[in-house]
Amino acid sequence: KANNFDRSAAVTVTYREADQLKGSGWSCRQLMNTRKSASTAASALPQPPCIAVDVALAADKAEVDRHGVDGGVMFMTSVLALVQGNFDDEFNSVIEFNLSAIFVATSDQDDPWKGITNIDDHLEQHRLWGEGGGYNAPYAVATAWTGKTYGVYGLAYLGGACTPERYCVCSDIGGSVGFLRT
């Protein structure tokens, strides 16, 4: 109850209007309505649309051997979070990444990329596995992280977002996640 406050002090008290003490000399200001009006006016200004992109991530057994299961998940999501900064004001629309699926190969039997020795085959197998339901979730783009060294940082189908060519492979070449975001 607001009747114990010093009226000369600059105090803001938030409460429901129904809890106002009638006849106390205190008044109920409607800041919420003021903010709502300003917010409504601001939203009337032309805003670029926000585009949400569902992203699926995968780690092969070599990546798990490098980081462990939890470390692999942390690594992939950290790089994705850093890459998000590359898409917040560089285009006419803000592009937000929504993580829709994570696959981690915890054994050789679970690894769809077991035995692959070049990045081209890794990318194609990623596409076949993903299109075959490997992620078991909707997504517009998918990145497979590998601990294998192919002599290439990564490979992707160009212009493939939201199509059956929505896949890429990234080699974990070591270093900080900040370096790998570039």
BELZIGI-V526772 format. One record per pair of residues at least 4 apart in sequence whose ideal C-beta (glycine too) atoms are under 7 Angstrom apart, sorted by the first residue. I is the first residue (numbers start at 1). J is the second residue. If there is no record, write none. Layout:
((I,J) (I,J))
This chain:
((1,21) (2,13) (2,21) (2,26) (3,21) (3,24) (5,9) (5,11) (15,19) (17,28) (20,28) (21,26) (30,34) (31,35) (32,36) (33,37) (34,38) (35,39) (36,40) (37,41) (38,42) (39,43) (40,44) (48,92) (48,93) (48,94) (49,93) (50,93) (50,94) (50,96) (51,93) (51,95) (52,96) (52,98) (53,95) (53,96) (53,97) (53,98) (53,140) (53,141) (54,98) (54,100) (54,138) (54,139) (54,140) (55,80) (55,97) (55,98) (55,99) (55,100) (55,139) (55,141) (56,100) (56,101) (56,135) (56,137) (56,139) (56,142) (57,76) (57,80) (57,99) (57,102) (57,143) (58,103) (58,142) (58,144) (58,145) (59,63) (59,64) (59,72) (59,76) (59,104) (59,105) (59,145) (60,105) (60,111) (60,113) (60,144) (60,146) (60,147) (61,65) (61,105) (61,107) (61,108) (61,111) (61,114) (62,66) (62,146) (62,147) (62,148) (63,67) (63,72) (63,145) (63,146) (63,147) (63,172) (64,68) (64,69) (64,72) (64,104) (64,105) (64,106) (65,147) (66,147) (66,172) (67,71) (67,72) (67,75) (68,72) (69,73) (69,104) (69,106) (70,74) (71,75) (72,76) (72,104) (73,77) (73,102) (73,104) (74,78) (75,79) (75,177) (76,80) (76,145) (77,81) (77,99) (78,82) (78,177) (79,83) (79,177) (79,180) (79,181) (80,84) (80,97) (80,99) (82,177) (82,178) (82,181) (83,181) (84,88) (84,97) (86,90) (87,91) (87,95) (88,94) (91,95) (100,137) (100,138) (100,139) (101,135) (101,136) (101,137) (101,139) (103,134) (103,135) (105,110) (105,111) (106,110) (108,114) (112,125) (112,129) (112,134) (113,122) (113,125) (113,146) (116,121) (116,122) (116,125) (118,122) (118,150) (119,123) (119,150) (119,152) (119,155) (119,169) (120,124) (120,155) (121,125) (122,126) (122,144) (122,146) (122,169) (123,127) (123,155) (123,167) (123,169) (124,128) (125,129) (126,130) (126,144) (126,167) (126,169) (127,131) (127,164) (127,165) (127,167) (128,132) (129,134) (130,134) (130,135) (130,142) (130,167) (131,164) (135,139) (135,142) (140,161) (140,162) (140,166) (141,161) (141,166) (142,166) (142,167) (143,168) (143,170) (144,169) (145,170) (145,172) (146,169) (146,171) (146,172) (147,172) (148,171) (149,171) (150,171) (152,171) (153,171) (153,173) (154,168) (154,169) (154,170) (154,171) (155,168) (155,169) (156,160) (156,167) (156,168) (157,165) (157,167) (160,165) (160,166) (160,167) (161,166) (162,166) (175,179) (175,180) (177,181))
